[in-house]
Amino acid sequence: MIIKHRQTKMLSKYLLAPLMLAMGLTMFQSVRAADSYQFGVLFPLTGPNATYGDVFSKGVDLAVKMVNKSGELDHPIEANYVDSQALPQHAVVGMNKLVHVDEVPYVLTAFSGVSKAIAPIGNRFHVIMVNGGGVSPELAIGDYFLNVIPLADQETKALLPYVVKKHNLERLAVIHVNDPFGNSVRDAVNTVCGDLSCEVVSDLSVNPDTSSFQAEVAKIRAAKPDAVFVASYGQQQNVMVKQLRDGGVDAQILSYSGFGIPTTLALKEAQGAIFDNQQLALDVNDLSKEFRKRYLEDNSDDPNFFVANYANAVFIYAELIDRLEKQSRDVTGENLLDTLHSGLGFDIIGGEMTFNDDGTVTIPIAINMIEDGKAIPQTVVNP
C-alpha cells in the first residue's frame, strides 16, 4: 500500500489567526501542569557534527511552539532531546533511554549509521522513528521506520544524469566516508554510472575520524577526473573539499543533500559545487507560508529542507495524536502507526509527500549550484 499525504487543511489549525491567539495561549496554560505528549529527539548536540543538530533542532522547536500555541491537543507536546553525537554506539544508549526510561512512542533520528543502529530497537518495541537527515538506501527499512527525505539512490539517480548531460562530466572520482552512508553513496554512484556514459576512475574511502586527505588528494589528482563526488558530512566534508582545492584538484565538486549546511555553503572552496536535495516550496500552502514567516522572525535566511523535514515530523506527530484523541485511543506507537496507515492526508511544509511500503518517500529533487554562499537551484527532477 502507498500512503499519499495529500494537501489538506488538517494542519491549518496550527496557523493562529490573531483572534485565536489569546484563546490558544489560555488553553495551553491550562494544561501546562498536566502530562505532556513527549517524543524523542536523537540528534548530535555535541561533537564535530553538532552543526547538523543545531539546524535540525530549529525545525523541531518552532513546530512544537506552533502546535502548543494552537491549543488543539489535550496536552502539550514536548521534545525530549538526547545527544547521539552522530555515533551509533551513543545513539543506541540514547534510544534505549528514550524507549525504556522515558517511554516515548515517537523518535526523530538523523544520520544513516545512527538510524540503522536504532531501527531494531524501535521495531522491536513498537516506537515510530522518523528520519529527516540520513540518506543511506539501507534506511528503506519499513515497519516503524519512516523517512521524510529522499535516500541517496534517489538523489543520485537525479543528479548524475543531469551533470553528465548538462556539464559533460564523464570521468568521476568518489571519495567517501567508510560507514553505511558513505558506502551506500559509493554503490549508488557506481550503479547509476553503469547506466550512463560515465566512469568511476577513482574510488577512495576514509574513516569517519580522518582529517588529513593528502594521500587521497594525490590519487584523485593523478586520475584526472572531470568531477569528484564527495560523500561525507559535517566538518570532515569541509576539510575534504578544502584539501582537494589546496592540493590542485580543480575538477567539478559534486555531492548529496548533506552538502547544503551553512558551514559548507559559506566555504570558499565549495563555491561552484553542485549538489542535490529535495525540492522545498515555501509558498505552496498556508502552513508553508506561516512556518517561513515565523522562522524568519529569528533567522536571516529561509528554512532549508532539513528544518522543514523535522518540523513536518513534529506536525505529523501532532496530527496523529489529534486523531487518536478524537477516537479516545491511547497514544502508543502501535496506534500512531495504525492511524498513519489509515489513509490520513497531511498538509505539510513544502506540499505533497508520498510514503511507500518500505518507509521511503517519493518527492521532486532540486539540483543546486553553490554561488556566493547560497544554494541556487538549476533544475528540478521529478521522480
N, C-alpha and C positions, 0 to 999 in steps of 0.2 A: 504494500500500500504506500502511496505517496501522499504526504500531508502537504497541502499547499496553504501557505499562510497568506491569505487574501488581504487586500486592503479593506479594512472595515472601520467602524467608528468605536470599536471596543476600547481602545486606549485613549480616546479623546477625553475621557473622564479625568485624565491626569493633566489636562491643559486647563488651568484655572482662569476663569473669567474674573474680573475684579469683584463682581458681586458675590462670587463664591469664596473668595479668599478668606474672609473673616469666618465664614461657616466652616471651611476646611481646617483652619487653624484651631477653631474651637473643638471640632471633632477629634483632631489629632491630640490636643492637650488632654482630652477626656480619657484617652486610652494610654497615655504615657506610663502610667503606673502599672498597667496590665502587662501580660505576657506579650512578647513580640514574635513575629514570624521571622526567625533567623535563617540565614543562608550562609554558606561558607564561601570565602574568597581566598583562593590559594595562589597568591601572586609572589614574585620576587620583590621583597620590600627592602632588602639589603643586598650587597654584593655587586658584581660588575653588570648585572642585568636589571638593577633596580630602576633604571630609566624606563623600562617597559612597565614595571609595576606602577610607576607614577602615572604614566599615560593611561593605562587600563583603569586605574582607580578613579580617574576623573569622570569616566562614564558611569561607573558604579555609583559613586557618591551623589552625582547630580540626579540620576534616575531615582535613587532612594528618596531624596528630598522631594522630588516631584510626586512620587507615589504617596508618601506620607502626608504631604500638604493637601492632597486631594481628599483625604478622609474617607475614601471609598471602602477600605477594608476594616474589619472589626478590630484589628490590632495593627500597629505599625510594622513595617518590615525593617530588618536590621542586618547589616553586613558584619559578619564575623571574620576579620582578616587573620590569616596565618601566613607567615613568611616561608615560601618554598625555596628561596634563593635560586630558583630555576634549576634545582638539583633533584633528581629522582629520589635519593635517599631522604632528604629533608622533606620532600613532598609526601612520601609515604607516611612518615611520622605525623606530619600535619594533617593528612587525610584521616588517619586513624583517630586523631584527637577530635576532628570535626564530626566524624561518624559516631564514635563510641562515647565521647565525653559530652560534646555539645549537641549530639543527636540531630544534626541538621538534615533535611531531606533533599537539599539542593546545593550544589557546589559549583562555583565558577573556577575554571582552571585555565592554564596557559602553558605554552612550551610543549613541544612534542614528547620529549623524554619524560617530563613530569606527568603529562596526561596519560601516556602509555603505562606508566608505573602505577598510577592510582586507579585506573579503569577497573581492574579486577576487584578492588575493594568496593567501589561504588556499585558495580554489577551484583556482587555477592550480597550486599546489604541494602540493595534497592534504593540507592541515592542517585538522583539525577545529576549528571556532570555536564556542564556546558563550556565548550572551548571556543574562545573568540580570537586566539592568537597563534596557536600551534598549527602547522600546515603539513605535517607528515601524512602521506597517504595511509600509513598504518593506523591513523585515528579514525578510519572508517570502521568503527567497532560495533555500532548499533547498540541494541538493548538500552541501557540507561545513559549511554554516552552520546551527546549531541554536539555538532559543530555549527557555529554561525559564521564561519569563514570558509572560503573555498580552500581545498587542500592543494598541496604542491603539484600533484599530477594535473589538476585542473588549471592551475596557474601556468604551468609550463606549456601545456597544450595551447594556451592563448598567446604567450609571449614569443616562443621560438618561431612559429610560422610568420609572425609579424616582422621580427628583426631579420630573418633570413630573406624574406621577400622585399621588405622596405629598405633595409640597410645593407643587403648582400653580405651578411655575416655568416660565413660557411665553415670556418675553422674555429672551433670553440675549445677553450681550456676551462676546466672546472676545478675550483679549489673549495673544499667543503669541510666542515667540522665532522669529526668521526663520532657521530651519535645517530639515533634513529631519524632525526630530522635531516641532517646533512647527507646521510647515506641514501635516504629516500629521494632527495632532490637530485643527487647524482644519478640515481637509477632512472628518474623521470626524464632528465636531460638526455641520457643515452637512448631511452626508448623513443622519445619524440624525434631525436635526430635520425634515428633509424628509418623514420618515415619521411624525412625531409632531405634536402640537398645540403646537409651539414654534417660535420665530422668532429668528434671529440678527439683532439690531438694531444691533450694532456689532462690527466685525471689525478688530482692530488688531495690527500686527506690530512687533516691536522687534529690534534687533540683539543678538547674544549678549553684547556688552560694554556694553550700555546700563545705566545705573544711576539715571537720573532719568526719571520717567514722568509728570511734571506735565501735559504736553500730552495724553497718553493718558487720564489720570485725568479731566481736564476733559471730554473727548469721551464717556467712559463715563458720567460723571455726567449729562451732557446727554441721553444716550439713555434714561435711566431704566429700566435693565433690572431684571428680577426676580433675576437671578443673573449672576455674572461667572465665566467659565471661564478659569482661569489655566493656561497651558501653557508653563511654563518649568522651571527646575531650580536647585538649589543656592542660593547666596546671592542670585542675581537674583530667584528666586521669592519669597524672604523680603522683599526690598526692595519688590518689586511689591505684595505684599499689604499691607505696612505703609503704603505711599504711597496705596493705594486707600482704606484706612480713614482715614488722616490727611486725605485730600482730600475726605472727606464721602460716599464711596460706601458705603452700608450694605446693599447687595444681598448675597444669599447667595453665598459663595465656593464654587466647585466646582473640582475638579482631578482628576488622574490618580494613578497609584501612586507616582510620584516625590515626591508631597507628603508621604509618610509617613516622612520622615527626622527624626531627633531635633531638629535646629535649627528646623525648620518646626513640628513638633508643639508645641514649647515657646513658640512665638511668640504673644504676647498677641493680636495682631490676627488670628491664624489660628484662634482658638477658635470653634467652631461651623461651621467649614468642612466640607464633605462631599467625600470623595474615595473612589476605589475601588482595590482591589488584589486579587491572587489570594488565595483563602482558604488559610489555613495552619492545619492541625490538628496540634497538637504532642502529642496523646495517641493518635494513630490507630494507631501501631505501635511496636515496641520501639526502632527506630532513632530515631524522633522523640522518644521519651521520654528516651533516653540522651543524645542530642545536646542537648536542652534542659537536662538535668541538668548536663552538663559546661559548657555555655555559662554557666549561672548561677553557676558557681564563680568566674568572673572578671567577671561583668556583673550589674548590678542589675535589668535587665528581660529579659523573654523575647526570644529571637532573632526578628527580623522576617523577612518573606518574602525580602528581599534577602539576608540572611545565609543563610537556608535554600537559596535558589536556587544560590548559589555553593558552598555545602557539597555540595549534591546534584551539582553539576557535577564536583566532585572525586571523590565516591563513585562516580559513573558511570565516570569515567576509570579508577579503581582496579579496578572490576569488569570492565571491558573488558580491561584488562591481565591480570587473573587468568584470564580465558577464553583469551586468546592464549597465556599461559604453558602452560596445560594442553594446548594444541594444538601447542606448540613452534613458534609463529609469531612473527615479529618484531613489535615494537610500532611500527607505522607508521600514518600517517593512513589509508591505504587499508585496512589490516587492521582498524583500530579501527572505521571506518565499516562495513565488511563485517560485523563482529561485531554492531554496533548494529542492523543491518538483518536479523539472523538470527532475529528474534522473541524476543530476550532480554527477560526481565522484570526490573524493578528494584524493590526495596523502598527507597523514598526518604523523606526527611523530608516529612511532610505528606500522604502517601498516594499514590494512583494518579495517573499522568500519561500523557497520550496524545500522541505525536508524529504530526503529519500529514505528508503528502508534501512540503509546502513548508517543513518545518522549524519550524513553529509548534506550540504546544501548546493543548489544549482542557481547561480546568480551571474549577471554580467561581470566581465573582467575589464578593468581600465589599464591601458598601457601608458606609463608616465615617463617623462624625462625630467631630471633634476636641473632646474635653472634658477640661479640666484637664491638658492636655499629653499626652493619650493618645488613640489611635485606638479608638473604641468601635464595634464592629460593629452595624449597624442591621438588615441583612438579607443574605442570600446569594442570588445569582442563578446558577442552573445553566445551562450552555451548552445 
